């Protein structure tokens, strides 16, 4: 990938869609560094995302997420960025991504997401009813993912290696 304006590759999609794992594989195949935005936020905050939601709250987390997204995308080095599932929600975030990156949506059904995530208690937005919450979030966020994405890859029933190969096939020069 060259150093043109859309120099980065950003993966978006719901939690459990495989963004971090796929980003790592794609980064290795394309010889590009990989960044996980959730990890950058946690490092900046000095605490976990679960603790951020439980303490300062989701808005504080979203502010940090937006700030860290801008900072990651400002790097001149072409990078693969795995975002958190809600990073597309703020229009300013979608604009930042569109300016600096090719954005790929890893689209998965709520059932696929639930099968992968299970009932992980560390997911603040899934609360007591993970499958029901995933269905609502999937419904609410579809427009934002569609708006953000340059490319869509359906990942239901497809392993991470094959998803990564599909990403590489679509973005490699
Ligand atoms: C979130 C997804 C999480 C994390 C936070 C909020 C969301 O990231 O950013 O819990 O709003 O969907 P992953 O998609 O990497 O799990």
Backbone and ligand atoms as CSV (ligand in chain L), in Angstrom:
chain,resi,resn,atom,element,x,y,z
A,1,UNK,N,N,0.844,-1.195,0.000
A,1,UNK,CA,C,0.000,0.000,0.000
A,1,UNK,C,C,0.882,1.249,0.000
A,2,UNK,N,N,0.549,2.221,-0.788
A,2,UNK,CA,C,1.405,3.391,-0.909
A,2,UNK,C,C,1.108,4.402,0.202
A,3,UNK,N,N,1.789,5.525,0.151
A,3,UNK,CA,C,1.597,6.522,1.208
A,3,UNK,C,C,0.568,7.565,0.783
A,4,UNK,N,N,-0.418,7.160,-0.020
A,4,UNK,CA,C,-1.469,8.089,-0.407
A,4,UNK,C,C,-2.394,8.334,0.793
A,5,UNK,N,N,-3.371,9.243,0.604
A,5,UNK,CA,C,-4.221,9.652,1.719
A,5,UNK,C,C,-4.880,8.455,2.410
A,6,UNK,N,N,-5.428,7.540,1.620
A,6,UNK,CA,C,-6.067,6.368,2.230
A,6,UNK,C,C,-5.009,5.281,2.426
A,7,UNK,N,N,-4.036,5.590,3.269
A,7,UNK,CA,C,-2.889,4.686,3.384
A,7,UNK,C,C,-3.127,3.528,4.346
A,8,UNK,N,N,-4.040,3.699,5.283
A,8,UNK,CA,C,-4.283,2.649,6.280
A,8,UNK,C,C,-5.392,1.713,5.809
A,9,UNK,N,N,-5.484,0.587,6.529
A,9,UNK,CA,C,-6.597,-0.335,6.328
A,9,UNK,C,C,-7.287,-0.471,7.677
A,10,UNK,N,N,-8.550,-0.086,7.739
A,10,UNK,CA,C,-9.303,-0.131,8.998
A,10,UNK,C,C,-10.367,-1.214,8.911
A,11,UNK,N,N,-10.395,-2.088,9.917
A,11,UNK,CA,C,-11.427,-3.116,9.993
A,11,UNK,C,C,-12.490,-2.677,10.980
A,12,UNK,N,N,-13.748,-2.702,10.529
A,12,UNK,CA,C,-14.869,-2.382,11.409
A,12,UNK,C,C,-15.826,-3.565,11.438
A,13,UNK,N,N,-16.691,-3.573,12.440
A,13,UNK,CA,C,-17.667,-4.652,12.562
A,13,UNK,C,C,-17.955,-4.893,14.029
A,14,UNK,N,N,-18.972,-5.668,14.256
A,14,UNK,CA,C,-19.417,-5.935,15.625
A,14,UNK,C,C,-18.366,-6.715,16.421
A,15,UNK,N,N,-18.495,-6.634,17.731
A,15,UNK,CA,C,-17.626,-7.451,18.595
A,15,UNK,C,C,-17.830,-8.926,18.243
A,16,UNK,N,N,-16.718,-9.652,18.131
A,16,UNK,CA,C,-16.814,-11.061,17.765
A,16,UNK,C,C,-16.743,-11.308,16.269
A,17,UNK,N,N,-16.647,-10.242,15.471
A,17,UNK,CA,C,-16.593,-10.452,14.016
A,17,UNK,C,C,-15.202,-10.871,13.553
A,18,UNK,N,N,-14.214,-10.786,14.444
A,18,UNK,CA,C,-12.866,-11.276,14.120
A,18,UNK,C,C,-11.889,-10.194,13.714
A,19,UNK,N,N,-12.214,-8.932,14.003
A,19,UNK,CA,C,-11.374,-7.823,13.526
A,19,UNK,C,C,-9.915,-7.941,13.970
A,20,UNK,N,N,-9.694,-8.190,15.278
A,20,UNK,CA,C,-8.310,-8.199,15.784
A,20,UNK,C,C,-7.510,-9.364,15.200
A,21,UNK,N,N,-8.138,-10.546,15.162
A,21,UNK,CA,C,-7.430,-11.720,14.641
A,21,UNK,C,C,-7.143,-11.552,13.157
A,22,UNK,N,N,-8.156,-11.098,12.419
A,22,UNK,CA,C,-7.976,-10.916,10.971
A,22,UNK,C,C,-6.932,-9.826,10.712
A,23,UNK,N,N,-6.967,-8.752,11.493
A,23,UNK,CA,C,-5.980,-7.678,11.305
A,23,UNK,C,C,-4.565,-8.213,11.461
A,24,UNK,N,N,-4.355,-9.062,12.473
A,24,UNK,CA,C,-3.014,-9.597,12.711
A,24,UNK,C,C,-2.556,-10.457,11.525
A,25,UNK,N,N,-3.465,-11.272,10.989
A,25,UNK,CA,C,-3.089,-12.138,9.861
A,25,UNK,C,C,-2.820,-11.292,8.608
A,26,UNK,N,N,-3.694,-10.319,8.361
A,26,UNK,CA,C,-3.516,-9.472,7.175
A,26,UNK,C,C,-2.216,-8.668,7.294
A,27,UNK,N,N,-1.953,-8.162,8.498
A,27,UNK,CA,C,-0.724,-7.397,8.716
A,27,UNK,C,C,0.509,-8.230,8.388
A,28,UNK,N,N,0.466,-9.476,8.824
A,28,UNK,CA,C,1.603,-10.368,8.553
A,28,UNK,C,C,1.738,-10.612,7.048
A,29,UNK,N,N,0.605,-10.864,6.402
A,29,UNK,CA,C,0.665,-11.178,4.959
A,29,UNK,C,C,1.106,-9.982,4.128
A,30,UNK,N,N,0.695,-8.778,4.545
A,30,UNK,CA,C,1.043,-7.595,3.754
A,30,UNK,C,C,2.308,-6.909,4.273
A,31,UNK,N,N,2.870,-7.449,5.379
A,31,UNK,CA,C,4.080,-6.839,5.937
A,31,UNK,C,C,3.810,-5.453,6.497
A,32,UNK,N,N,2.625,-5.285,7.087
A,32,UNK,CA,C,2.260,-3.985,7.661
A,32,UNK,C,C,2.041,-4.129,9.161
A,33,UNK,N,N,2.364,-3.075,9.938
A,33,UNK,CA,C,2.097,-3.137,11.380
A,33,UNK,C,C,0.596,-3.139,11.658
A,34,UNK,N,N,0.236,-3.697,12.814
A,34,UNK,CA,C,-1.170,-3.808,13.201
A,34,UNK,C,C,-1.395,-3.102,14.532
A,35,UNK,N,N,-2.515,-2.406,14.629
A,35,UNK,CA,C,-2.869,-1.752,15.889
A,35,UNK,C,C,-4.297,-2.125,16.252
A,36,UNK,N,N,-4.503,-2.417,17.538
A,36,UNK,CA,C,-5.847,-2.694,18.045
A,36,UNK,C,C,-6.300,-1.453,18.819
A,37,UNK,N,N,-7.324,-0.790,18.319
A,37,UNK,CA,C,-7.732,0.487,18.914
A,37,UNK,C,C,-8.166,0.332,20.374
A,38,UNK,N,N,-8.834,-0.773,20.700
A,38,UNK,CA,C,-9.233,-1.000,22.102
A,38,UNK,C,C,-7.997,-1.026,23.018
A,39,UNK,N,N,-6.924,-1.653,22.538
A,39,UNK,CA,C,-5.700,-1.726,23.362
A,39,UNK,C,C,-5.088,-0.337,23.530
A,40,UNK,N,N,-5.139,0.473,22.479
A,40,UNK,CA,C,-4.594,1.834,22.566
A,40,UNK,C,C,-5.402,2.646,23.588
A,41,UNK,N,N,-6.718,2.475,23.560
A,41,UNK,CA,C,-7.577,3.192,24.516
A,41,UNK,C,C,-7.245,2.746,25.946
A,42,UNK,N,N,-7.111,1.451,26.138
A,42,UNK,CA,C,-6.821,0.944,27.488
A,42,UNK,C,C,-5.467,1.462,27.979
A,43,UNK,N,N,-4.485,1.501,27.076
A,43,UNK,CA,C,-3.156,1.995,27.469
A,43,UNK,C,C,-3.241,3.472,27.847
A,44,UNK,N,N,-3.988,4.234,27.062
A,44,UNK,CA,C,-4.129,5.671,27.332
A,44,UNK,C,C,-4.852,5.903,28.663
A,45,UNK,N,N,-5.899,5.105,28.900
A,45,UNK,CA,C,-6.704,5.283,30.117
A,45,UNK,C,C,-6.026,4.679,31.335
A,46,UNK,N,N,-5.135,3.732,31.091
A,46,UNK,CA,C,-4.477,3.045,32.203
A,46,UNK,C,C,-5.421,2.100,32.922
A,47,UNK,N,N,-6.464,1.676,32.227
A,47,UNK,CA,C,-7.412,0.737,32.833
A,47,UNK,C,C,-8.131,-0.034,31.724
A,48,UNK,N,N,-8.940,-1.007,32.123
A,48,UNK,CA,C,-9.623,-1.834,31.114
A,48,UNK,C,C,-10.875,-1.128,30.585
A,49,UNK,N,N,-11.353,-1.582,29.447
A,49,UNK,CA,C,-12.582,-1.017,28.884
A,49,UNK,C,C,-13.758,-1.296,29.820
A,50,UNK,N,N,-13.794,-2.496,30.385
A,50,UNK,CA,C,-14.885,-2.818,31.317
A,50,UNK,C,C,-14.891,-1.825,32.480
A,51,UNK,N,N,-13.693,-1.486,32.992
A,51,UNK,CA,C,-13.610,-0.533,34.112
A,51,UNK,C,C,-13.998,0.873,33.665
A,52,UNK,N,N,-13.663,1.222,32.426
A,52,UNK,CA,C,-14.048,2.549,31.915
A,52,UNK,C,C,-15.567,2.680,31.834
A,53,UNK,N,N,-16.218,1.637,31.311
A,53,UNK,CA,C,-17.678,1.663,31.226
A,53,UNK,C,C,-18.296,1.729,32.624
A,54,UNK,N,N,-17.717,0.939,33.546
A,54,UNK,CA,C,-18.297,0.852,34.897
A,54,UNK,C,C,-18.042,2.117,35.706
A,55,UNK,N,N,-16.925,2.811,35.434
A,55,UNK,CA,C,-16.570,3.999,36.207
A,55,UNK,C,C,-16.977,5.274,35.476
A,56,UNK,N,N,-16.052,5.875,34.711
A,56,UNK,CA,C,-16.371,7.143,34.035
A,56,UNK,C,C,-17.543,7.035,33.055
A,57,UNK,N,N,-17.794,5.840,32.528
A,57,UNK,CA,C,-18.975,5.655,31.674
A,57,UNK,C,C,-18.659,5.562,30.189
A,58,UNK,N,N,-19.686,5.181,29.426
A,58,UNK,CA,C,-19.479,4.936,27.990
A,58,UNK,C,C,-19.060,6.196,27.247
A,59,UNK,N,N,-19.642,7.371,27.590
A,59,UNK,CA,C,-19.290,8.579,26.846
A,59,UNK,C,C,-17.809,8.896,26.972
A,60,UNK,N,N,-17.266,8.707,28.178
A,60,UNK,CA,C,-15.821,8.937,28.384
A,60,UNK,C,C,-15.018,7.956,27.527
A,61,UNK,N,N,-15.481,6.692,27.493
A,61,UNK,CA,C,-14.814,5.709,26.637
A,61,UNK,C,C,-14.882,6.165,25.176
A,62,UNK,N,N,-16.063,6.624,24.722
A,62,UNK,CA,C,-16.209,7.046,23.312
A,62,UNK,C,C,-15.324,8.245,22.993
A,63,UNK,N,N,-15.175,9.171,23.963
A,63,UNK,CA,C,-14.287,10.325,23.744
A,63,UNK,C,C,-12.845,9.860,23.545
A,64,UNK,N,N,-12.420,8.954,24.425
A,64,UNK,CA,C,-11.054,8.431,24.315
A,64,UNK,C,C,-10.867,7.672,23.002
A,65,UNK,N,N,-11.884,6.877,22.658
A,65,UNK,CA,C,-11.825,6.084,21.419
A,65,UNK,C,C,-11.659,7.021,20.212
A,66,UNK,N,N,-12.436,8.125,20.209
A,66,UNK,CA,C,-12.356,9.075,19.098
A,66,UNK,C,C,-10.973,9.734,19.050
A,67,UNK,N,N,-10.465,10.140,20.214
A,67,UNK,CA,C,-9.137,10.783,20.261
A,67,UNK,C,C,-8.049,9.827,19.780
A,68,UNK,N,N,-8.133,8.578,20.232
A,68,UNK,CA,C,-7.090,7.614,19.867
A,68,UNK,C,C,-7.187,7.230,18.384
A,69,UNK,N,N,-8.403,7.220,17.858
A,69,UNK,CA,C,-8.560,6.934,16.429
A,69,UNK,C,C,-7.860,8.007,15.599
A,70,UNK,N,N,-8.088,9.268,15.957
A,70,UNK,CA,C,-7.441,10.362,15.232
A,70,UNK,C,C,-5.930,10.234,15.317
A,71,UNK,N,N,-5.454,9.925,16.513
A,71,UNK,CA,C,-4.005,9.837,16.692
A,71,UNK,C,C,-3.396,8.649,15.914
A,72,UNK,N,N,-4.082,7.521,15.921
A,72,UNK,CA,C,-3.580,6.344,15.180
A,72,UNK,C,C,-3.579,6.631,13.670
A,73,UNK,N,N,-4.651,7.272,13.196
A,73,UNK,CA,C,-4.760,7.512,11.750
A,73,UNK,C,C,-3.814,8.617,11.273
A,74,UNK,N,N,-3.301,9.420,12.214
A,74,UNK,CA,C,-2.361,10.484,11.834
A,74,UNK,C,C,-0.973,9.930,11.520
A,75,UNK,N,N,-0.721,8.685,11.914
A,75,UNK,CA,C,0.600,8.096,11.673
A,75,UNK,C,C,0.839,7.964,10.163
A,76,UNK,N,N,1.978,8.429,9.686
A,76,UNK,CA,C,2.229,8.317,8.242
A,76,UNK,C,C,2.478,6.880,7.778
A,77,UNK,N,N,2.820,5.998,8.718
A,77,UNK,CA,C,3.120,4.611,8.331
A,77,UNK,C,C,1.823,3.861,8.045
A,78,UNK,N,N,1.674,3.293,6.833
A,78,UNK,CA,C,0.472,2.514,6.539
A,78,UNK,C,C,0.304,1.378,7.544
A,79,UNK,N,N,-0.847,1.308,8.156
A,79,UNK,CA,C,-1.092,0.409,9.285
A,79,UNK,C,C,-2.455,-0.264,9.137
A,80,UNK,N,N,-2.563,-1.498,9.675
A,80,UNK,CA,C,-3.863,-2.165,9.755
A,80,UNK,C,C,-4.427,-1.837,11.138
A,81,UNK,N,N,-5.627,-1.297,11.172
A,81,UNK,CA,C,-6.229,-0.892,12.444
A,81,UNK,C,C,-7.497,-1.706,12.690
A,82,UNK,N,N,-7.495,-2.471,13.788
A,82,UNK,CA,C,-8.717,-3.154,14.227
A,82,UNK,C,C,-9.415,-2.225,15.205
A,83,UNK,N,N,-10.645,-1.821,14.871
A,83,UNK,CA,C,-11.380,-0.900,15.744
A,83,UNK,C,C,-12.293,-1.668,16.689
A,84,UNK,N,N,-12.789,-0.984,17.709
A,84,UNK,CA,C,-13.834,-1.556,18.552
A,84,UNK,C,C,-15.167,-1.491,17.803
A,85,UNK,N,N,-16.104,-2.342,18.197
A,85,UNK,CA,C,-17.355,-2.466,17.455
A,85,UNK,C,C,-18.159,-1.185,17.316
A,86,UNK,N,N,-17.980,-0.251,18.268
A,86,UNK,CA,C,-18.772,0.975,18.216
A,86,UNK,C,C,-18.022,2.164,17.645
A,87,UNK,N,N,-16.846,1.942,17.105
A,87,UNK,CA,C,-16.035,3.073,16.621
A,87,UNK,C,C,-16.670,3.787,15.432
A,88,UNK,N,N,-17.596,3.127,14.758
A,88,UNK,CA,C,-18.249,3.762,13.596
A,88,UNK,C,C,-19.410,4.662,13.999
A,89,UNK,N,N,-19.774,4.672,15.290
A,89,UNK,CA,C,-21.019,5.331,15.678
A,89,UNK,C,C,-20.962,6.845,15.530
A,90,UNK,N,N,-19.830,7.444,15.841
A,90,UNK,CA,C,-19.737,8.901,15.732
A,90,UNK,C,C,-19.423,9.287,14.280
A,91,UNK,N,N,-20.214,10.182,13.722
A,91,UNK,CA,C,-19.956,10.596,12.335
A,91,UNK,C,C,-18.531,11.115,12.133
A,92,UNK,N,N,-17.986,11.835,13.123
A,92,UNK,CA,C,-16.612,12.340,12.977
A,92,UNK,C,C,-15.614,11.193,12.834
A,93,UNK,N,N,-15.862,10.093,13.544
A,93,UNK,CA,C,-14.972,8.938,13.413
A,93,UNK,C,C,-15.032,8.374,11.994
A,94,UNK,N,N,-16.248,8.324,11.445
A,94,UNK,CA,C,-16.390,7.769,10.093
A,94,UNK,C,C,-15.679,8.675,9.080
A,95,UNK,N,N,-15.757,9.994,9.320
A,95,UNK,CA,C,-15.058,10.923,8.428
A,95,UNK,C,C,-13.548,10.730,8.527
A,96,UNK,N,N,-13.034,10.580,9.767
A,96,UNK,CA,C,-11.586,10.375,9.942
A,96,UNK,C,C,-11.138,9.117,9.218
A,97,UNK,N,N,-11.940,8.053,9.355
A,97,UNK,CA,C,-11.577,6.795,8.693
A,97,UNK,C,C,-11.590,6.967,7.173
A,98,UNK,N,N,-12.636,7.620,6.678
A,98,UNK,CA,C,-12.788,7.749,5.222
A,98,UNK,C,C,-11.631,8.530,4.609
A,99,UNK,N,N,-11.113,9.507,5.356
A,99,UNK,CA,C,-10.029,10.332,4.820
A,99,UNK,C,C,-8.709,9.574,4.758
A,100,UNK,N,N,-8.483,8.699,5.741
A,100,UNK,CA,C,-7.138,8.134,5.897
A,100,UNK,C,C,-7.036,6.653,5.582
A,101,UNK,N,N,-8.163,5.993,5.302
A,101,UNK,CA,C,-8.095,4.533,5.233
A,101,UNK,C,C,-9.092,3.941,4.248
A,102,UNK,N,N,-8.749,2.756,3.795
A,102,UNK,CA,C,-9.735,1.883,3.166
A,102,UNK,C,C,-10.403,1.153,4.326
A,103,UNK,N,N,-11.726,1.190,4.370
A,103,UNK,CA,C,-12.455,0.639,5.514
A,103,UNK,C,C,-13.177,-0.639,5.090
A,104,UNK,N,N,-12.909,-1.710,5.816
A,104,UNK,CA,C,-13.513,-3.004,5.498
A,104,UNK,C,C,-14.420,-3.418,6.654
A,105,UNK,N,N,-15.670,-3.696,6.329
A,105,UNK,CA,C,-16.660,-4.169,7.324
A,105,UNK,C,C,-16.691,-5.684,7.311
A,106,UNK,N,N,-16.334,-6.285,8.436
A,106,UNK,CA,C,-16.490,-7.730,8.597
A,106,UNK,C,C,-17.905,-7.949,9.135
A,107,UNK,N,N,-18.801,-8.344,8.237
A,107,UNK,CA,C,-20.229,-8.424,8.589
A,107,UNK,C,C,-20.582,-9.846,9.021
A,108,UNK,N,N,-21.192,-9.944,10.198
A,108,UNK,CA,C,-21.563,-11.264,10.736
A,108,UNK,C,C,-22.966,-11.179,11.317
A,109,UNK,N,N,-23.674,-12.294,11.290
A,109,UNK,CA,C,-25.008,-12.326,11.895
A,109,UNK,C,C,-24.868,-12.333,13.418
A,110,UNK,N,N,-25.898,-11.881,14.138
A,110,UNK,CA,C,-25.852,-11.933,15.604
A,110,UNK,C,C,-25.631,-13.357,16.110
A,111,UNK,N,N,-26.161,-14.339,15.404
A,111,UNK,CA,C,-26.000,-15.738,15.843
A,111,UNK,C,C,-24.533,-16.155,15.760
A,112,UNK,N,N,-23.869,-15.774,14.673
A,112,UNK,CA,C,-22.431,-16.074,14.550
A,112,UNK,C,C,-21.648,-15.382,15.664
A,113,UNK,N,N,-21.981,-14.122,15.903
A,113,UNK,CA,C,-21.267,-13.360,16.936
A,113,UNK,C,C,-21.461,-14.015,18.299
A,114,UNK,N,N,-22.695,-14.409,18.575
A,114,UNK,CA,C,-22.983,-15.011,19.874
A,114,UNK,C,C,-22.254,-16.336,20.030
A,115,UNK,N,N,-22.210,-17.121,18.966
A,115,UNK,CA,C,-21.514,-18.412,19.036
A,115,UNK,C,C,-20.032,-18.194,19.343
A,116,UNK,N,N,-19.471,-17.107,18.840
A,116,UNK,CA,C,-18.039,-16.843,19.073
A,116,UNK,C,C,-17.778,-16.244,20.454
A,117,UNK,N,N,-18.635,-15.317,20.848
A,117,UNK,CA,C,-18.389,-14.585,22.100
A,117,UNK,C,C,-18.865,-15.371,23.311
A,118,UNK,N,N,-19.980,-16.114,23.130
A,118,UNK,CA,C,-20.578,-16.791,24.275
A,118,UNK,C,C,-21.161,-15.760,25.221
A,119,UNK,N,N,-21.071,-16.034,26.496
A,119,UNK,CA,C,-21.650,-15.119,27.480
A,119,UNK,C,C,-20.533,-14.437,28.279
A,120,UNK,N,N,-19.535,-13.917,27.543
A,120,UNK,CA,C,-18.367,-13.267,28.135
A,120,UNK,C,C,-18.788,-12.106,29.053
A,121,UNK,N,N,-18.534,-12.192,30.363
A,121,UNK,CA,C,-18.965,-11.136,31.280
A,121,UNK,C,C,-18.158,-9.846,31.124
A,122,UNK,N,N,-17.034,-9.908,30.380
A,122,UNK,CA,C,-16.205,-8.707,30.200
A,122,UNK,C,C,-16.722,-7.783,29.115
A,123,UNK,N,N,-17.893,-8.060,28.541
A,123,UNK,CA,C,-18.446,-7.230,27.457
A,123,UNK,C,C,-19.547,-6.346,28.022
A,124,UNK,N,N,-19.224,-5.086,28.329
A,124,UNK,CA,C,-20.180,-4.251,29.049
A,124,UNK,C,C,-21.506,-4.041,28.324
A,125,UNK,N,N,-21.519,-4.076,26.987
A,125,UNK,CA,C,-22.763,-3.767,26.279
A,125,UNK,C,C,-23.686,-4.967,26.123
A,126,UNK,N,N,-23.219,-6.148,26.524
A,126,UNK,CA,C,-24.050,-7.334,26.291
A,126,UNK,C,C,-24.885,-7.732,27.506
A,127,UNK,N,N,-24.530,-7.232,28.651
A,127,UNK,CA,C,-25.316,-7.392,29.886
A,127,UNK,C,C,-25.886,-8.791,30.070
A,128,UNK,N,N,-27.169,-8.865,30.439
A,128,UNK,CA,C,-27.750,-10.146,30.853
A,128,UNK,C,C,-28.237,-11.005,29.693
A,129,UNK,N,N,-28.363,-10.404,28.518
A,129,UNK,CA,C,-28.958,-11.120,27.388
A,129,UNK,C,C,-28.072,-10.926,26.158
A,130,UNK,N,N,-26.927,-11.629,26.096
A,130,UNK,CA,C,-25.974,-11.378,25.017
A,130,UNK,C,C,-26.576,-11.493,23.616
A,131,UNK,N,N,-27.335,-12.569,23.337
A,131,UNK,CA,C,-27.855,-12.713,21.968
A,131,UNK,C,C,-28.855,-11.603,21.638
A,132,UNK,N,N,-29.736,-11.291,22.593
A,132,UNK,CA,C,-30.708,-10.211,22.365
A,132,UNK,C,C,-29.994,-8.877,22.168
A,133,UNK,N,N,-28.956,-8.624,22.972
A,133,UNK,CA,C,-28.211,-7.363,22.842
A,133,UNK,C,C,-27.490,-7.308,21.501
A,134,UNK,N,N,-26.913,-8.438,21.085
A,134,UNK,CA,C,-26.214,-8.460,19.790
A,134,UNK,C,C,-27.196,-8.194,18.655
A,135,UNK,N,N,-28.417,-8.752,18.762
A,135,UNK,CA,C,-29.425,-8.520,17.713
A,135,UNK,C,C,-29.790,-7.038,17.644
A,136,UNK,N,N,-29.998,-6.404,18.824
A,136,UNK,CA,C,-30.358,-4.976,18.822
A,136,UNK,C,C,-29.211,-4.128,18.275
A,137,UNK,N,N,-27.981,-4.412,18.732
A,137,UNK,CA,C,-26.848,-3.595,18.273
A,137,UNK,C,C,-26.646,-3.756,16.767
A,138,UNK,N,N,-26.782,-4.986,16.281
A,138,UNK,CA,C,-26.625,-5.273,14.851
A,138,UNK,C,C,-27.626,-4.446,14.050
A,139,UNK,N,N,-28.849,-4.420,14.543
A,139,UNK,CA,C,-29.932,-3.672,13.882
A,139,UNK,C,C,-29.640,-2.165,13.920
A,140,UNK,N,N,-29.261,-1.673,15.121
A,140,UNK,CA,C,-29.047,-0.224,15.278
A,140,UNK,C,C,-27.847,0.279,14.479
A,141,UNK,N,N,-26.846,-0.570,14.329
A,141,UNK,CA,C,-25.579,-0.088,13.779
A,141,UNK,C,C,-25.385,-0.338,12.289
A,142,UNK,N,N,-26.320,-1.083,11.700
A,142,UNK,CA,C,-26.145,-1.443,10.289
A,142,UNK,C,C,-25.869,-0.241,9.398
A,143,UNK,N,N,-26.620,0.835,9.626
A,143,UNK,CA,C,-26.478,2.022,8.779
A,143,UNK,C,C,-25.072,2.614,8.920
A,144,UNK,N,N,-24.583,2.657,10.161
A,144,UNK,CA,C,-23.257,3.260,10.399
A,144,UNK,C,C,-22.148,2.411,9.762
A,145,UNK,N,N,-22.264,1.083,9.881
A,145,UNK,CA,C,-21.241,0.228,9.246
A,145,UNK,C,C,-21.266,0.400,7.726
A,146,UNK,N,N,-22.485,0.428,7.184
A,146,UNK,CA,C,-22.619,0.560,5.732
A,146,UNK,C,C,-22.026,1.891,5.270
A,147,UNK,N,N,-22.299,2.937,6.049
A,147,UNK,CA,C,-21.803,4.266,5.690
A,147,UNK,C,C,-20.266,4.319,5.766
A,148,UNK,N,N,-19.711,3.630,6.751
A,148,UNK,CA,C,-18.254,3.694,6.949
A,148,UNK,C,C,-17.483,2.873,5.915
A,149,UNK,N,N,-18.109,1.794,5.448
A,149,UNK,CA,C,-17.322,0.779,4.725
A,149,UNK,C,C,-17.100,1.079,3.249
A,150,UNK,N,N,-15.870,0.863,2.804
A,150,UNK,CA,C,-15.574,0.827,1.369
A,150,UNK,C,C,-15.835,-0.573,0.831
A,151,UNK,N,N,-15.612,-1.566,1.669
A,151,UNK,CA,C,-15.759,-2.969,1.262
A,151,UNK,C,C,-16.462,-3.732,2.366
A,152,UNK,N,N,-17.248,-4.734,1.977
A,152,UNK,CA,C,-17.949,-5.562,2.958
A,152,UNK,C,C,-17.560,-7.014,2.721
A,153,UNK,N,N,-17.206,-7.700,3.805
A,153,UNK,CA,C,-16.914,-9.131,3.689
A,153,UNK,C,C,-17.821,-9.870,4.669
A,154,UNK,N,N,-18.610,-10.796,4.133
A,154,UNK,CA,C,-19.495,-11.595,4.985
A,154,UNK,C,C,-18.688,-12.735,5.581
A,155,UNK,N,N,-18.708,-12.815,6.899
A,155,UNK,CA,C,-17.814,-13.770,7.567
A,155,UNK,C,C,-18.547,-14.978,8.147
A,156,UNK,N,N,-19.873,-15.021,8.023
A,156,UNK,CA,C,-20.598,-16.174,8.578
A,156,UNK,C,C,-20.083,-17.471,7.959
A,157,UNK,N,N,-19.704,-18.403,8.808
A,157,UNK,CA,C,-19.274,-19.717,8.330
A,157,UNK,C,C,-17.893,-19.731,7.697
A,158,UNK,N,N,-17.164,-18.639,7.791
A,158,UNK,CA,C,-15.831,-18.565,7.163
A,158,UNK,C,C,-14.772,-18.389,8.252
A,159,UNK,N,N,-13.719,-19.194,8.196
A,159,UNK,CA,C,-12.654,-19.107,9.196
A,159,UNK,C,C,-11.818,-17.842,9.019
A,160,UNK,N,N,-11.099,-17.476,10.082
A,160,UNK,CA,C,-10.350,-16.209,10.051
A,160,UNK,C,C,-9.285,-16.176,8.959
A,161,UNK,N,N,-8.673,-17.321,8.662
A,161,UNK,CA,C,-7.648,-17.330,7.606
A,161,UNK,C,C,-8.263,-16.994,6.250
A,162,UNK,N,N,-9.445,-17.565,6.005
A,162,UNK,CA,C,-10.104,-17.295,4.726
A,162,UNK,C,C,-10.632,-15.859,4.666
A,163,UNK,N,N,-11.088,-15.351,5.806
A,163,UNK,CA,C,-11.525,-13.949,5.833
A,163,UNK,C,C,-10.317,-13.048,5.538
A,164,UNK,N,N,-9.189,-13.359,6.178
A,164,UNK,CA,C,-7.982,-12.553,5.945
A,164,UNK,C,C,-7.571,-12.624,4.474
A,165,UNK,N,N,-7.662,-13.807,3.885
A,165,UNK,CA,C,-7.302,-13.953,2.463
A,165,UNK,C,C,-8.230,-13.105,1.601
A,166,UNK,N,N,-9.513,-13.060,1.970
A,166,UNK,CA,C,-10.471,-12.251,1.201
A,166,UNK,C,C,-10.134,-10.763,1.332
A,167,UNK,N,N,-9.745,-10.348,2.524
A,167,UNK,CA,C,-9.363,-8.941,2.721
A,167,UNK,C,C,-8.142,-8.619,1.848
A,168,UNK,N,N,-7.142,-9.488,1.926
A,168,UNK,CA,C,-5.908,-9.246,1.156
A,168,UNK,C,C,-6.234,-9.176,-0.338
A,169,UNK,N,N,-7.082,-10.112,-0.795
A,169,UNK,CA,C,-7.414,-10.154,-2.223
A,169,UNK,C,C,-8.078,-8.845,-2.668
A,170,UNK,N,N,-8.853,-8.242,-1.761
A,170,UNK,CA,C,-9.584,-7.029,-2.148
A,170,UNK,C,C,-8.752,-5.758,-2.038
A,171,UNK,N,N,-7.757,-5.762,-1.147
A,171,UNK,CA,C,-7.045,-4.495,-0.926
A,171,UNK,C,C,-5.626,-4.470,-1.482
A,172,UNK,N,N,-5.042,-5.651,-1.720
A,172,UNK,CA,C,-3.658,-5.651,-2.192
A,172,UNK,C,C,-3.596,-5.038,-3.583
A,173,UNK,N,N,-2.545,-4.259,-3.863
A,173,UNK,CA,C,-2.450,-3.588,-5.163
A,173,UNK,C,C,-2.295,-4.609,-6.290
L,1,LIG,C1,C,-17.696,-2.164,21.770
L,1,LIG,C2,C,-16.872,-3.158,21.315
L,1,LIG,C3,C,-15.611,-3.513,21.999
L,1,LIG,C4,C,-15.106,-2.350,22.844
L,1,LIG,C5,C,-16.182,-1.823,23.739
L,1,LIG,C6,C,-17.394,-1.341,22.964
L,1,LIG,C7,C,-18.935,-1.855,21.029
L,1,LIG,O1,O,-14.614,-3.856,21.054
L,1,LIG,O2,O,-14.622,-1.316,22.017
L,1,LIG,O3,O,-16.554,-2.845,24.638
L,1,LIG,O4,O,-19.504,-0.775,21.228
L,1,LIG,O5,O,-19.349,-2.693,20.185
L,1,LIG,P1,P,-14.593,-5.224,20.173
L,1,LIG,O6,O,-15.494,-5.010,19.000
L,1,LIG,O7,O,-13.166,-5.354,19.755
L,1,LIG,O8,O,-15.026,-6.325,21.067
